[in-house]
Amino acid sequence: MSQSHTLTNPLLAPWNTPFEAPPFSEIRPEHFQPAFEAAFASHANEIAAIRDNPEKPTFENTILAMERAGRDLDRVFSVFFNLTGADTSDTLQKIEREIAPAYTRHLSAIYLDGDLFARIKSLYDSRKAVDLSPEQARVLDRYHIRFTQNGAGLAPAEKRRLAEINERLSVLGTTFGQNVLADERSYALVLDGAEDLAGLPDFVIESAAEAARDRGLPGKHVITLSRSSIEPFLQYSARRDLREAAFRAWTSRGETGETDNRPIIAETVRLRAERARLLGYDSFAAYRLKDTMAGSPEAALDLLQAVWTPAREQALREQAALQALIAEEGGNFDIKPWDWRYYAERRRKAEFDLQESEIKPYLQLEKMIEAAFYTANRLFGLTFSERDDVPIYHPDMRVWEVKDAENNHIGLFFGDYFARASKRSGAWMNSFRDQHKLDGDTRPIIANVMNFAKAAPGSPCLLSFDDARTLFHEFGHALHGLLSDVTYPSIAGTNVSRDFVEFPSQLYEHWLERPEILKRFALHYRTGEPMPDALIERLLKARRFNQGFATVEYCASALIDMDFHRMTDPGDLDVTAFEAESLKRIGMPEAITMRHRPPHFLHVFQGGGYSAAYYSYLWSEVLDADGFEAFEQADDIFDSETAGRLKEFVYSAGNRREPMDAYMAFRGRPPKQDALLRGRGLV
């Protein structure tokens, strides 16, 4: 791309926007392909200059130069892949199918460059004789690990095969995600008339009406496959036949017709196993967990099994109680997965005098956002000011400027909260720009993306307690990005090991459950009255309710993820049979399904970020359960000394040190597993 075209492409031209945020209003789909081509070329030239530098390798002319390289590519990549997840289109999906393998080829060319790796290895081998700061030594170590884990030390023929595998995996992952989104976009359970609405509270009916309007069906009510739509329907619908229809559609995403992901899974698992063998590992799980806190599949499985056994026993007791409730009400059927949430809600009402419809009027989205901000202010001194002058990619988005206690600019926070057909399901944190200090203080731009059911115009969006917990969870990730305070971008923010990255987010969830937060922000949307003490007490007493079910559906997904990736030679894999055999082996209760069945397991098969690592939520829960006890032991959930250590060694530290060292610097000792079991009510 010529210089003149570069300056006219908004992805590559200077961003003359507030805080140099992406100029979304100027960006069109046709800008991405040429922007990627130009960014690939410029990055390749920068890497070549580093590789071909005739001077002896130094940290400055090799590692620091690589940290500075590829800034155009970082900008284009961050905007494009944020949009393909949060506000995609047929045009963007077509570009994604072309760009994903091209991006992988580009990275493979870098990681498999023998001369470039020779410079890095020379520095690494002589690192003790070089005067490096602790942070520089850490960055050098991460580069060496990254290159070796990506095949830099392989023979030429093995490198070629590894590059082929990487490119094919990128194609498979892209197709997998697009298939799931296609199934989610195409499905709508239309509720027509009072009989179809039986049992549904007003907030479910209102959100279903809004979903129908979004799909061009005014006057109707629609249940979608967004979790915030279908889970309340399964909790409250008195129509067992409709619950079954919706549940089967939800759990069969990515399993039928043109969007059948099972052949993709089989090929992905085979290629990942081959990739691991090329790199000298017995299995993909062994390769994947080498650079994690767990260190090995065996360590991860030990934790999963320690939780699975008591969780399964608890779930079977819960199942028996629900079956008894069905019998009491005259039902003559065995409980099925589409019945569990409905009867669990009825049981919760009977045992705790509590139901979701009683809680939800107090959990306004706006107030929960305020609660998350307030918690960050009390812990870390942050303030949030909403801005209307920063470009956004969808009208529903909101933007806040974040400042510290001294009124210094910390970063921008984007909130994209509502489900829509152009957004993949789930909730996540994204970064449009990471923090670093290479050339001045570059401040981060962080986004939280949710899929809450949108309320009717003029009505507040009301959240379930699980929705509110999700908001706090993702905001914990956002703070990990916003508070980052390191020099080098490769170790900034959430660029930490997979089984540590969930610790800051899961830890943040704990503040939502505290009466200090609920009394202040859980305000009834009609009266403005705070949640009554008696209701808070019942809510907190019931928080361990149904934990056998919740733990089993999660652990089953983590165990099968590990089963797929511990195979040394998957051969001609029958995904459906493999799933069934794995569930039988672990004794999966028939009335519960996995939280994510393989055909729509985006964590594992879309981009692979959690492949062989879905266990990491549980691993991090050991840390967060134990970590929050530090505040409880201080008798102050906002204790400044404890919060100061948490900020210094976790939220702001990026990947400056090994995760266990970071945790111990915060906590003063290693984590203890019993806090997790207590928190889930499994002891």
N, C-alpha and C positions, 0 to 999 in steps of 0.2 A: 504494500500500500504506500502510495506516495505521501510526502510530507503534507501536501495540501489536503489529501483525503483524510489523513490522520487527524488533522485539526478540525475537519468538519464532521467526523464521527464522534458523537457525544460520549462514547465509551472510552475513547482515547484522548480526546481534547481535554484541556484543563477544566475541572469541575468548579465553575464559578457560582457555587450555591452556598447557602449557609453551612458552615462547618465542612465544606467540600463534600457534602453528601451526594450520593448518586443522583444525576439529573433525570429521574424517572419520566418526567413529562416529555423529555426530548428523545428518549430511547425508543426505537422501533425494532421489531423482530429482524428486519433486513440489516440492521447494524451489527448483529452478532457475528455472522460468518466472517466478514472482512476484518472485524476487530480481533477475533481469535487468530486468524491467519497472520495479521500483523504482529500480534502479541507473541505468538509462537516463534515467529522469525526473530524478533528483537531479543527474546529470552535465549534462543539458541545462539545468537551472536554473542551475548553476554557470557554465556557458559563457555563458548569456544575461546573467548579472550582469557578467561580464567585458566582453562585447561592448557592453552598454548603459551602462557606467560613464561618467558625463558628464565625468570628469576626463581630462586629457591623458594619453595612453598613457605609461606608464613600465614599466621592466623588472618592478618589483614588482607593479603592478596588472594587468599583462597576462601576461607570460611566467611569472613566479613563481606567479601565481594559476592559470594553466593547469597548471603542474606539480603543484599541490596538488589540482586538481579530479579527480574521477572515481575516488576511492580505493575506494568500494564496488564500482564496476564492475571495477576491477582485481582485487579479491579474488574476485568471482564468476567473472570470465573465467578467471583462472588456475586455479582449482579445476576448473571445468567442462571446459575444453579439455585439461587434463592427464588427467582421467578418460576423456574420449572417445578419447584415444589409448592409454592404458595399461590401462584396466579398464572397457570400455564394455559396453553392453547394448542390447537392442532399444529399450527405453524411452529411454535416453540418446541413441541415434541418432535417434530421432524428434524429440526436443527439439532436437538439433543441427541437423536439417534446417530447423527453424523459427527457431532463434536465429541461425544464420550470416547469413542475409540481413538480419535485423533489426539485428544488430550492424553490418553494413556500411552499412545506411541511416543508422544513428546516426552513424557516423564521417563519412559523406559530408556529412551536414547540418553538421557542424563544419567540415570542410575547405573546403566550398563556400560558407561564410558570408562574403559580401563585406564586411560591416561588421567582422567579427572580423579578417579578413585585413588590412583597412585599418589597424587598430591595430598589427598585427605589422609590416606594411610601413613604417608611419611610424617605428617604432622602428629597423627595419633600415636605412632610408635615412639616418637621423640617428645611426647607431651610432658614428661617429667623434667626434661631439660629446658623447657620453654617457660618463660615467665607469663603465665596466664592467670587471669582472675578466676575465682571459682565459677562465675557465670560463664566465662569464655570456655573453661574446661568442660563445663556441662554441655555447651553447644557443640563443641568438637566431638564429644562422646556421642551425642545424639546423631550427628552427621555420620559418624563411623558406623553406628548401629543401623541407621536407616539404609545406608548404601549396602552393607553386608546382607541385611535382611531382604533387600531387593535384588540380590544376585550379582553384585559388583565383582565378586571374586570367582565367578563361574568361568568355565572354558567357553570359547566362542560359540560352539554348537549349542551348548546348554543355554547360553544367553539368548540366542535366536529363538529357541523354543520357549523360554520364559517370556520373551516379548510377545510371542504369538498368544500364549496363554493369557497374559495380562490384557491384551487387546480384546480377545474373545470374551473374557469375563466382564469387561466394561460394557460390551454390547448386550450380554445376557442380563446384567444388572439393570440397565436402562429399560430393556423390554419388560423385565419382571415388574418394575415399578409402574410403567405405563399400562400394563395389563390390569393391575390392581385398581388403578385410578379409573380405567375404562369401566370396570365392573361397578365401582362405587358410583360413577356418574350416571350409569344407565339404569340403576335400580331405583324404584320408587314404589312403596307400598301405599296405595291410595285408600284412605279411609273415607267411606261414603255413607254418611248418615249416623244417627245416634247409636245404633247397634254396634257399629264398628268402633265407636269411641268409648264403649262401656268400660268403666273403671278408671279412665284417664283423668287426672287432675287438670285444672285449668291451665297450668303452665305448660304441660305437655301438649294440650290441644292448641294453645296459642302458637307455640313454636312449630307445630305441625302445619298450622294454617299459613305461617310465614314461609315455611319450606315449600308449600304448594304454590304460593304466589310466585316464589322464585323460579318455579318450574312451569309457570304459565298455566296454573290450575286454580284460579281464584274461586273461592267458595268451597274448595275441597280441603282435605287434610292429608299430608304426606309424611311418612316415616322414611328417612334415608338411612344409609349405612354408616353415617357419621356416628361415632360412639355416643356423643351427647344427644343424639336423636333416638337411636335404637335402644340404648340401655334403659332410659326412663320408660319407654314403651314396654319393654320386657318386664320391668318392675311392676307396672300398674295395669296393663291391659287384661281385662277379664276374659277376653276372647282367646282361648287356648289355641284354636286353629290359626289365628293371625299371628300369635306369638311364634308358633312353629314355623310358619312361612317366612317371617322376618328373620328368625334365628338361622334357618337353613341358608337363606341368602347371604347373611352376614358371615357365616363360617365357611361358605363355599366360594368366597371371592378368589379369583385366580385359579379356578379349578374346572372350568367348562369351556367348550367351544374354542373360538379363536384366541381367547385370553387364558388358556390353560397353561399354568406356570410349572406344572410337574415335569415336563421334559427339560425346562430351563433349570430346575433344581437339580435334576439328575446330572446334567452336563456340568453345572457349576460345581457340584460336589466332586465329580471326577477330576475336573481341571484344578481345583484347589488342592486335592490330594497329590496330583502330579507336580504341582508347583512346590509343595512342601518337600517331596522327594528330591526334586532338583536341588533344593537348598539344604539338603542333608537332614531332614527331619522325618520321623516315622509317620507323622500324620499332620494334617493341617492344624489341628488343635494344638499339637506340640509346638509347631512353628508360631502360631498366633499368640500363644500365651508365654512364649519365651521372654518377651519384653513387657511383662505386666507384674503387678504386685503378687498375683497368685503364682506365677512362674511356671506352672505346669497344669495340664488337664487334671491330674490326680488331686492337686490341692483344691482346684475349683470344685471337683466332684465331691471331695470330702465335705465341703461346706454345704453343697446342694443336698447331699444325702443326709447330713445331720439335721437339716430343716425339713426335708421331704417326709421322713418317717413320722415325726410327731404331727406334721401338717396333714398328712393323709389320714392318720387316726382321728384327728379333730374333724376333718371334712366328712368322714364316715359317720361320726356322731351327729354332725349337723344334718347330714342326709337323712338319718333315721328320724330326727326331730321333724324335718319337713315332710317326710312320708307319713308320720303320725298326724300332722296337721291336715294333710290331704284326706286321710281317712276320717278324721273328726268332721270334716266338712262334707263327707259323703262321696268323696272321689274314689273311683274304682280303677285306678291306673298307677303304674310305677312312675315316680318322678323322672322327668327327662330334662336335658340341659335347658330347654326353652321354658321350663317351669321354675327353675331354681330361683331366679331373681324375684319372680312374682311371689312365691311362697316365703322366701327369705324376708321380703319386705313385710309380709303379714306377720311373720314370726317376730320380727323386730318390734313391730307395733304392739304385739301381745306381751313380749317379755320386758321391753324397756319403755313402753308407752311412747314410742318414738317412730316416726316415719319420715321419709325424705320430703314429702309434701309439707310437713310441718317446719322443716329446717329451711327449705329453699327460699321462702319469702324473705328471709333475713340475709341471704347471700347474694346481694346485688353485685354484678360485675364491677361497676364503678367503685363501689366501696371496697371490694376485694383488691382492686388495683391500688387504692389508697392504702390499704392495710399492708400490702407488700412494700410500698414506698416508705410508709411509716417505720416498718421494721428495719429497713435499710438505713433510715435516718438515725434511729436509736442505736443501732449496732455500729455503723460506720460513718455517721455524720453526713450522709448524702441527702441532697434535695433534688426534686424533680419539677421542672417547669415546662408545661405543655407549649409546644411551638406549632404555629400554623403556617410558617414560611419555609418549611423544609419539604422538598418534593417527596411524594409518596407514590406507590405503584397501584394502589386501590383506594377508592373513597372511604372504605371502612377503617383504614389504617390511622393510627395516631402516633405522634412523635413527642418525646420529652427530651429536654436538655438536662443533663445530670451534672451537678456541681458538688464539690466537697465542702467541708465545714468552713474552709477559708474562702469560699466562693470561687474557687478555681474550676474551670471547665474540665469535666472528667470524660464526657462522651455523650453520644446520642443513643436514646433507647426508642426503638420502634415497637409498637404493639399492634398485632394483626390477629384479632381474636375470634372472628366468626367463620363458621363453615360455609363453603361454597363449592360449586361444581368444579371450579378451576384449581382447587387446592387438594393435595393429597391428605389422607386422614392422619390423625395423630396430633402430636404437639412437639415442638422442638425450638431450639435456640439456633440462630444463624448469626454470622458475622459478616458485615459488609466491609469492615476494615478492622484489623487487629491493632492493638496497642504496640508501640515500640519506641525506642529512643535512638535509632541509628543516626538520623539527621534532624535533630530537633525532637520535640515531644509530640509524636503522632498519637492522637486520641482515638479510641475505638468507636465504631458504630455497630450496635448490637440490636438484633431483632428477636422477639418472641412471637411464634406463630402457633395459634390454637385453632380448635374447631368447635367452639361453643355454638349451640343452636341460637340463632338470632331471634329476638323477640319481635312482636308486631310493632309497627311504627307507633311511637309515643309511649311504649311500655318498656320498663327496664329489663335488661337481660338478667335472669335469675339463674344461679349456678347450683348444681348439686355440691355436696361436700367434697366428693371426689374431684369435680371440676375445679373447685377452689384450691384443692391440694395440688392439682396439676398446674394451676396458675403460679402458686408459690414455688413449685418444683422448677418450672422453666425460668422463673425469675431468679432462682438461685444460680442457674447456668448463666443467665445474663449478667449477674453481679460478678461471676467468675471472669467474664470477659471485660466488663466495665472497670473493675478494680485492678486489673492487671498492671503491674509496675515492674517491667523488665526492659532490658536493652534490646534483646534480639527477638524478632518476630517469630522465629521458628519455635520458641519456647513460651510464647505469650499465651495468656488466658487459658482456654480449655485445651491447649495442645499438650495434654498429659496422658498418662496411660489410661486405657479404657476402663479398667476397674478402679480408677481413682476419680475419673471425671464426674461420676454421679454422686460423689460424696458431698461437694458443696451444694448441689441442688436438692438432694434428699435431706440433708441437714436443715435446709431452709424451711422445709415443710413443717418442722416441729413448731415453729412460731404460730402457725395458723391455728393449732389446737389449743393454744393457751387462752385462758379466760381474759387475760389482759388485752389480747387482740380482739377476741370475739365480742367482748362487752363494748368496745369502742367502735367497731366497724360492722358488726353483724346487726344491721338496722333494718327493721321491717319496711318493705318498699312502699307500703301504704301509710302507716302511722309514723314512721321514723323512730319508733321505740326500739331500744336495744334488745337483743335476745335475752329473754328472762334467765335468771340464775338457774331456775329449776330445769329449763330446757338445755342450758349449757351442761349442767350436771348429768342429765340423761344422755346427751350427745357424747360426752367424754366417757361415760360408763359403757356406752355401746360401741366404742371405737374398736374393740377387739371382736365385736360380733362378726360372724361370717368369715373370720380370718383363715379358717381351714380351707374354705373354698378359694379365697383370694390367693393364698400361698400355693395351693395345689395348681391352679390354672397358670400361675407364673412359673413355678418350678418345673412343671411338665414341659413348658416351652424351652426352658433353659437346658433341661436334660436331653431333649431330642435334638436341640441345636448341637450339643456336645456329641451326641451319638452320630449325627451326620458327619461331623468333622474329625472324629477319632478313627474313622475307617482308613485303613492303609491302602486298600484297593477297592473302591466302590463298585467297579465292574458295571454290569447292566442293572442299574439301580431302579427298582420299582418303588417310587416315592410313597404311594398309598399303602403298599404292603409294609414298607419299612416303618412308616408312622404307626400303623396298627401294631406291629410287633414290638416296637419300643414302648408304646403305651401299655401293652399287655405285660411286658417285662417289669415295668415299674409299678404295676398294679393301679393304673389310673381308674378312679371311680367313674362308672359309666354315665353318671348324671352330671359330670363336669367335662368341659372341653378345654383345650389349651387356650391361653389368652391370645396366642397367635399361632394358628395352624400353618404348616409349611407353605401352602400356596399363596398366602398373603403375608408372610413373615418378612416385612420390609426391612426391619432391623438387620436381618441376617442375609437376605438374598437380593436386596436392591443395590446397595452400595457396598455391603459387606462390613460396615463399620463395627457391627456387633457379632460378626460371624465367629463362632466358637467362643463368644464373649458375652452372650446374653446373661450369663451368670453374674455379670459385673454389678447389676442392680442390687443383688443380694450381698455381694462382697462389700459394696459401698454402704449397704444398710448396717453392716456390722460397725463400720466407721461412724455413720451418722447417729445411730442409736447410742453408741458409747460416747461420741463427741458431744451430743446435747446434754448428757449427764454432767459435763463440766460446768455448764451454766446452772443446772439444777443444784449441783453441789455448792455453787457460789451463792445460792439463794437469791439469784437475780438473773432473769432470762436476758437482760441487757447488760450484764456485768461488763464494765469497760475494759478491765484487764483481760478477761477471757476473750472478749470481742477483738481486742487489739492483737492478741496472739493468733486468733483465727484469721484476721485480715493479713497479718504479716506473713504467716507461714502457709496459708491456703489460698485465700481469694486473690491476693495480689501477687503471689509468688510464681504463677505459671508452672513451668517444668524446671525450675531452677535447681531442684534437688530430687533425689529419689522419693517416691510417694510415701513410703513408710517413714523415712526421715522427716518429711514434711509433717506427717500426722503426729509423730512423736514430739516434734518441736512445739506443736500446738498443744497436745494433750499431756505431754510429760511422761508418757509411757505407751506401750503398744495397746491396741484396741482389745477389748474383751467381747467374746461372742455372746455371752449370756444376756447382754442388753438387748440384742436383736430378738432372742427368743421370748424375753419378757414383753417386749413391745408388741409382738404378734400374739401374745397370750398362749404360747405353745409350751410353757413350763408352768 
